[in-house]
Amino acid sequence: MIYSGLKLLLGVSSSIAAYRALDIASTVIKGGGEVRAVLTANAANIAGPAAFDAITGNRTVVSLWASGGDMDHLAATKWADVFCIAPASANTLARLALGLADDALSTFAVAWPGPLVVAPAMNPTMFQHTTVQQHVRTLSERGHTIVGPGTGKTACGDEGVGRLADVEDILIAIVNHLRDAREVPDLAGRRVLVTSGPTREFADPVRCITNPSTGRMGVAIARQAVAAGARVTLVLGPSEIAVPGGLAHLERVVTAEEMRDAVLRHLPDADAAIFAAAVSDWKPAERSGAKAKKEDGPEETTLRLVRTPDVALEASKRRREGQVFVGFAAESHDLVENARGKLHRKSFDIVVANPVGEPGAGFGTDTNRATIVTADATREVPTTSKDRLAAEILKEIAARLRGA
């Protein structure tokens, strides 16, 4: 049975689509799984707790004050395999994004240690509101799976994007989430150092050399490493990506030199070092203390550049026995050949090679495609989420640490 053994914690918030959560629960249970539900107070006025009690065979939680038994917010984090919130109202999206814990559902969500499956549902105008869209982006950047919403006529009669996604699509996301959760590598107690984001090298107070990196890939690796039980230090260049909770240490830097210094401070304690940052290769030879005015300057000018520190190469010279080093190679051609060159040149154990410029891969995307290159093998990872790719990289690291 497709849902055999699945333990689903099902969160339901106030939307006319709340009754469709009963279909989710029923399908999982018929497929061999178990469901426990937690409702907001307003959701309970639409789809009563008694209905969820009858379908799930478990008592539905609406208030923390009346939860009792083994279904409190901490027990839920240990019991369930997947936490799905469907439907998720605009109010619930805000609570999730801001980390509020002022009712039963939001408290369960804050206590939940990993990513959620979230299916928004609301009036189309509400869904397009700037704040709602920001909350959706924030949740996506934190690694939560957003399902839908769908397009069509909503209960109020308006047309647009806002309908709860099809139950089948939500169930597919739940199954995929379960698979990912069960395939998380075991890094319990390991110390992992991750670099992420771009660096900026300034010519004057406002002009700099940088690159399109957003930090998504490195942050996804840090998030998945935390989920795998590791103590994670994230050294992050300028980035607006939401960082995961549970980090042992977060150090924000701007320049390549600052990143080099931070890495060398944290490297001695690391079992694995993952160099996902896109470090600028050059910097202006001189930095002006004042902004050069365009109208005062020539039509053409020359900027003299010098090399920045090679963060990974300097770290490799201080590497101790047993540490696992992982590098990234963003390439426009000769992907595997260039990755192998970097593997040997910088003494990496693993190089993750990304094709830049391809749709769905490289900088600024939520997905990635990669070839994982080691000294004796290559392995293709087809286009997938950056969190999924992160899990694949961490599995390679875990295998090497076990054999160390």
Phi and psi in degrees as a GROMACS rama.xvg file:
@    title "Ramachandran Plot"
@    xaxis  label "Phi"
@    yaxis  label "Psi"
@TYPE xy
-62.5434  -32.0853  ILE-2
-102.95  15.4291  TYR-3
-56.4633  125.88  SER-4
84.0505  -8.44985  GLY-5
-69.1782  131.299  LEU-6
-111.073  106.815  LYS-7
-106.387  124.29  LEU-8
-94.9707  117.538  LEU-9
-110.693  113.548  LEU-10
-95.7207  137.16  GLY-11
-130.917  124.496  VAL-12
-114.526  178.03  SER-13
-75.7691  105.119  SER-14
-157.085  151.359  SER-15
-61.7728  -19.4188  ILE-16
-79.6713  2.65915  ALA-17
-58.0408  -31.3157  ALA-18
-64.7873  -23.9584  TYR-19
-72.3131  -17.7542  ARG-20
-63.8908  -26.6687  ALA-21
-64.0365  -34.9611  LEU-22
-67.034  -38.587  ASP-23
-61.1262  -49.5418  ILE-24
-61.0039  -45.1954  ALA-25
-62.4751  -42.4215  SER-26
-65.5554  -43.3121  THR-27
-62.4885  -43.7329  VAL-28
-67.0962  -42.3107  ILE-29
-63.5117  -26.8449  LYS-30
-88.3798  8.29882  GLY-31
99.9155  7.36555  GLY-32
-98.1809  -178.223  GLY-33
-128.186  142.192  GLU-34
-131.001  137.671  VAL-35
-127.393  138.703  ARG-36
-114.626  145.592  ALA-37
-131.784  125.654  VAL-38
-115.565  148.342  LEU-39
-73.9335  161.339  THR-40
-60.443  -38.9985  ALA-41
-72.3077  -34.6183  ASN-42
-61.8593  -35.0278  ALA-43
-64.0971  -20.7481  ALA-44
-80.0595  -14.7276  ASN-45
-100.812  -50.4492  ILE-46
-123.295  104.37  ALA-47
-64.0817  147.375  GLY-48
-55.4766  -31.7117  PRO-49
-60.6661  -35.0815  ALA-50
-66.3633  -42.4968  ALA-51
-68.1528  -38.5128  PHE-52
-56.4373  -46.2881  ASP-53
-66.2507  -40.4187  ALA-54
-75.9682  -41.7525  ILE-55
-85.6365  -24.7177  THR-56
75.0955  8.49087  GLY-57
-124.761  153.135  ASN-58
-74.9578  128.783  ARG-59
-78.4643  139.16  THR-60
-97.2458  127.718  VAL-61
-118.67  -33.533  VAL-62
-131.129  139.172  SER-63
-63.9784  -28.4208  LEU-64
-70.76  -20.2709  TRP-65
-117.18  11.1429  ALA-66
-68.021  -57.8248  SER-67
62.1464  -173.565  GLY-68
53.8667  -144.119  GLY-69
-104.554  20.452  ASP-70
-112.997  37.7377  MET-71
-82.7154  177.453  ASP-72
-67.5314  -24.9848  HIS-73
-83.8233  -39.8538  LEU-74
-61.0919  -34.919  ALA-75
-62.0627  -35.6123  ALA-76
-68.7826  -21.6192  THR-77
-95.0494  -25.1864  LYS-78
-82.8846  -46.3425  TRP-79
-83.1002  151.448  ALA-80
-89.2962  -37.8604  ASP-81
-136.395  139.83  VAL-82
-115.974  113.234  PHE-83
-115.688  131.78  CYS-84
-111.559  109.699  ILE-85
-151.609  117.5  ALA-86
-81.2966  157.781  PRO-87
-111.43  114.098  ALA-88
-75.5711  171.025  SER-89
-58.8427  -40.5558  ALA-90
-63.9563  -41.5423  ASN-91
-69.2654  -39.4339  THR-92
-57.1675  -41.879  LEU-93
-63.3966  -45.1689  ALA-94
-58.9585  -44.0353  ARG-95
-64.1257  -45.7206  LEU-96
-66.246  -35.3004  ALA-97
-91.4511  -7.12635  LEU-98
73.1709  27.6192  GLY-99
-74.1932  153.867  LEU-100
-142.52  65.1601  ALA-101
-113.728  10.1892  ASP-102
-150.912  -179.086  ASP-103
-62.4749  -48.9194  ALA-104
-62.6184  -47.2946  LEU-105
-67.8657  -32.5218  SER-106
-67.3999  -41.6289  THR-107
-59.1468  -41.4222  PHE-108
-65.8099  -40.2857  ALA-109
-68.1769  -32.8446  VAL-110
-77.9307  -16.2037  ALA-111
-71.9186  128.487  TRP-112
-82.5449  -14.4824  PRO-113
-125.528  -167.901  GLY-114
-67.5279  154.57  PRO-115
-107.002  160.996  LEU-116
-103.201  120.184  VAL-117
-123.804  124.428  VAL-118
-117.214  96.1515  ALA-119
-67.1544  151.529  PRO-120
-155.559  126.723  ALA-121
-173.888  176.926  MET-122
-58.5223  139.525  ASN-123
-56.6287  -38.6349  PRO-124
-64.0154  -40.1914  THR-125
-62.7562  -42.8975  MET-126
-64.7767  -32.3648  PHE-127
-81.0334  -6.41506  GLN-128
-57.863  140.453  HIS-129
-54.9511  -42.9761  THR-130
-67.6011  -41.618  THR-131
-61.8287  -43.9943  VAL-132
-62.3065  -37.9427  GLN-133
-64.667  -40.57  GLN-134
-64.7232  -39.3982  HIS-135
-62.9009  -44.4465  VAL-136
-61.8184  -42.9756  ARG-137
-59.5984  -45.8532  THR-138
-64.8425  -40.5109  LEU-139
-62.9781  -43.5282  SER-140
-65.0598  -26.0994  GLU-141
-81.5926  -0.912598  ARG-142
97.7604  2.60712  GLY-143
-74.6678  146.03  HIS-144
-87.3512  120.764  THR-145
-101.665  121.829  ILE-146
-109.949  115.952  VAL-147
78.1424  -155.239  GLY-148
-75.8854  168.559  PRO-149
-87.7643  173.17  GLY-150
-108.094  139.992  THR-151
153.654  -164.129  GLY-152
-84.9744  129.472  LYS-153
-92.8312  174.298  THR-154
-59.4479  -29.2072  ALA-155
-80.5119  -5.29933  CYS-156
98.8205  -11.7202  GLY-157
-75.525  150.841  ASP-158
-106.918  145.117  GLU-159
146.842  -164.446  GLY-160
-87.0343  118.209  VAL-161
173.469  -18.2365  GLY-162
-65.4501  144.795  ARG-163
-57.2626  137.141  LEU-164
-57.0238  157.394  ALA-165
-56.0856  141.848  ASP-166
-55.4666  -38.0889  VAL-167
-61.092  -40.1193  GLU-168
-67.3688  -38.1164  ASP-169
-65.8492  -40.7484  ILE-170
-66.171  -37.3485  LEU-171
-61.4474  -43.9502  ILE-172
-62.4584  -37.9894  ALA-173
-63.6504  -45.5009  ILE-174
-63.7028  -43.7234  VAL-175
-62.9079  -38.9243  ASN-176
-64.6107  -41.1144  HIS-177
-62.581  -43.8722  LEU-178
-59.2138  -46.427  ARG-179
-62.354  -41.94  ASP-180
-62.771  -38.3509  ALA-181
-76.8393  -16.4866  ARG-182
-100.999  6.80736  GLU-183
-64.1512  127.847  VAL-184
-67.6777  158.483  PRO-185
-92.1565  108.268  ASP-186
-120.587  26.2257  LEU-187
-56.2573  125.317  ALA-188
83.0857  -10.5506  GLY-189
-77.8532  152.066  ARG-190
-109.469  122.131  ARG-191
-121.75  129.242  VAL-192
-106.948  127.357  LEU-193
-127.2  132.937  VAL-194
-105.519  147.96  THR-195
-155.239  160.382  SER-196
84.0814  178.432  GLY-197
-86.9686  175.957  PRO-198
-118.73  163.935  THR-199
-126.75  132.518  ARG-200
-120.621  113.958  GLU-201
-91.0061  137.536  PHE-202
-91.6654  -31.2623  ALA-203
-152.155  -176.65  ASP-204
-59.8898  -16.8638  PRO-205
-124.017  -14.5388  VAL-206
-109.579  136.925  ARG-207
-148.776  162.738  CYS-208
-97.3639  129.299  ILE-209
-152.106  -160.746  THR-210
-150.778  174.083  ASN-211
-79.9517  4.9261  PRO-212
-58.1394  136.249  SER-213
-102.138  -15.9482  THR-214
91.1246  1.27197  GLY-215
-58.9636  -43.6898  ARG-216
-66.0818  -48.2291  MET-217
-64.6443  -37.7707  GLY-218
-66.4714  -38.1004  VAL-219
-62.1029  -40.1298  ALA-220
-63.4668  -45.4162  ILE-221
-60.0879  -43.4082  ALA-222
-62.484  -45.5216  ARG-223
-69.2837  -32.8663  GLN-224
-66.9898  -38.8262  ALA-225
-61.4267  -44.4465  VAL-226
-62.5078  -28.3309  ALA-227
-84.2425  1.60725  ALA-228
96.3669  6.03779  GLY-229
-81.0034  156.023  ALA-230
-91.4382  113.237  ARG-231
-110.654  130.013  VAL-232
-107.336  122.963  THR-233
-110.991  120.438  LEU-234
-102.7  111.415  VAL-235
-119.277  123.905  LEU-236
-74.4325  -176.995  GLY-237
-57.0977  116.484  PRO-238
-156.754  145.416  SER-239
-102.89  6.4162  GLU-240
-69.5414  136.223  ILE-241
-66.1781  130.323  ALA-242
-85.8155  152.036  VAL-243
-72.3514  153.921  PRO-244
-75.7135  165  GLY-245
84.8806  6.05919  GLY-246
-67.007  143.175  LEU-247
-72.9475  -33.4063  ALA-248
-159.439  137.454  HIS-249
-121.947  124.722  LEU-250
-125.261  118.507  GLU-251
-93.7081  134.695  ARG-252
-132.416  170.76  VAL-253
-121.574  -52.7526  VAL-254
-98.0804  168.336  THR-255
-63.0116  -38.2808  ALA-256
-65.2196  -40.5188  GLU-257
-64.5905  -38.3069  GLU-258
-66.9772  -43.1086  MET-259
-57.3518  -46.9645  ARG-260
-63.8839  -41.1261  ASP-261
-65.6712  -43.428  ALA-262
-61.4263  -44.7009  VAL-263
-67.6326  -28.1386  LEU-264
-69.0642  -40.3596  ARG-265
-91.5826  -16.4271  HIS-266
-59.0898  -41.7636  LEU-267
-57.1289  -28.3222  PRO-268
-89.7862  -5.66495  ASP-269
-86.9856  139.685  ALA-270
-84.9694  -30.1592  ASP-271
-141.167  142.416  ALA-272
-124.813  126.321  ALA-273
-119.284  114.424  ILE-274
-99.3849  81.5376  PHE-275
-95.0525  -6.73181  ALA-276
-68.8299  148.481  ALA-277
-98.6556  90.5079  ALA-278
-83.7531  131.045  VAL-279
-60.1573  133.198  SER-280
-80.6979  -24.935  ASP-281
-131.564  159.6  TRP-282
-138.791  157.31  LYS-283
-59.0113  137.501  PRO-284
-63.7815  -29.2438  ALA-285
-132.919  144.124  GLU-286
-116.835  120.477  ARG-287
-76.6826  143.618  SER-288
-81.6535  -8.88818  GLY-289
-131.063  149.677  ALA-290
-67.8986  128.152  LYS-291
-74.2279  127.155  ALA-292
-81.7448  131.583  LYS-293
-60.1944  -43.1898  LYS-294
-69.7361  -18.1352  GLU-295
-93.5743  -7.71684  ASP-296
-96.9741  171.577  GLY-297
-76.4489  168.342  PRO-298
-66.4939  -32.6808  GLU-299
-128.981  148.829  GLU-300
-147.926  162.962  THR-301
-119.178  131.38  THR-302
-109.277  118.21  LEU-303
-85.1993  129.869  ARG-304
-114.398  150.006  LEU-305
-129.406  159.704  VAL-306
-70.6492  145.362  ARG-307
-90.4947  167.078  THR-308
-62.3831  141.84  PRO-309
-86.4507  99.3463  ASP-310
-58.8082  -49.698  VAL-311
-66.4094  -40.1426  ALA-312
-65.6392  -42.1509  LEU-313
-65.8636  -35.6526  GLU-314
-66.8836  -38.9322  ALA-315
-63.8071  -27.7446  SER-316
-72.1508  -17.4367  LYS-317
-111.038  13.3345  ARG-318
-70.9457  136.64  ARG-319
-99.6803  162.41  ARG-320
-61.9098  136.948  GLU-321
95.2994  -15.531  GLY-322
-74.0556  143.515  GLN-323
-104.493  128.233  VAL-324
-113.449  132.725  PHE-325
-126.873  129.699  VAL-326
-117.982  168.057  GLY-327
-121.452  145.486  PHE-328
-129.622  108.378  ALA-329
-92.3265  110.31  ALA-330
-125.662  146.912  GLU-331
-97.7203  -13.0665  SER-332
-161.373  164.731  HIS-333
46.61  54.7322  ASP-334
-56.4777  -57.3127  LEU-335
-69.7287  -40.191  VAL-336
-61.6686  -45.0254  GLU-337
-66.689  -36.2285  ASN-338
-66.0136  -41.3807  ALA-339
-63.6821  -37.3835  ARG-340
-61.7339  -43.2552  GLY-341
-67.0021  -37.2168  LYS-342
-56.1519  -46.845  LEU-343
-78.6896  -38.2398  HIS-344
-65.4871  -35.4919  ARG-345
-111.824  10.5367  LYS-346
57.528  38.5772  SER-347
-76.7465  151.056  PHE-348
-84.1419  -32.9905  ASP-349
-140.731  138.029  ILE-350
-125.086  130.268  VAL-351
-99.9487  112.108  VAL-352
-98.4992  124.938  ALA-353
-112.971  134.826  ASN-354
-82.0369  115.696  PRO-355
-82.2253  149.776  VAL-356
87.1844  -6.24168  GLY-357
-88.0276  144.986  GLU-358
-59.1842  134.159  PRO-359
78.6069  10.7673  GLY-360
-140.652  157.149  ALA-361
85.4094  -147.92  GLY-362
-71.2902  142.206  PHE-363
74.4037  11.3563  GLY-364
-111.575  160.242  THR-365
-85.1057  -13.3808  ASP-366
-116.417  172.212  THR-367
-155.453  156.938  ASN-368
-129.077  139.164  ARG-369
-150.453  160.401  ALA-370
-118.594  121.988  THR-371
-89.5771  117.411  ILE-372
-111.768  128.236  VAL-373
-123.59  179.477  THR-374
-61.7728  -29.1537  ALA-375
-124.452  8.73819  ASP-376
-160.228  160.665  ALA-377
-131.712  147.358  THR-378
-140.697  124.936  ARG-379
-80.9772  134.857  GLU-380
-116.195  106.436  VAL-381
-60.7804  166.789  PRO-382
-50.8444  124.6  THR-383
-153.61  177.831  THR-384
-67.7548  154.089  SER-385
-66.2332  -28.7924  LYS-386
-66.4771  -39.7912  ASP-387
-66.4413  -42.9629  ARG-388
-61.4824  -40.2389  LEU-389
-57.9121  -42.9394  ALA-390
-62.7552  -38.2005  ALA-391
-65.0266  -41.011  GLU-392
-64.3169  -42.9532  ILE-393
-67.1025  -30.9538  LEU-394
-63.5183  -39.272  LYS-395
-63.6297  -41.519  GLU-396
-66.2646  -45.9602  ILE-397
-58.5817  -40.244  ALA-398
-63.8605  -38.9274  ALA-399
-71.3996  -37.7787  ARG-400
-67.3307  -35.4051  LEU-401
-64.5166  -33.3013  ARG-402
-87.9132  -3.44481  GLY-403
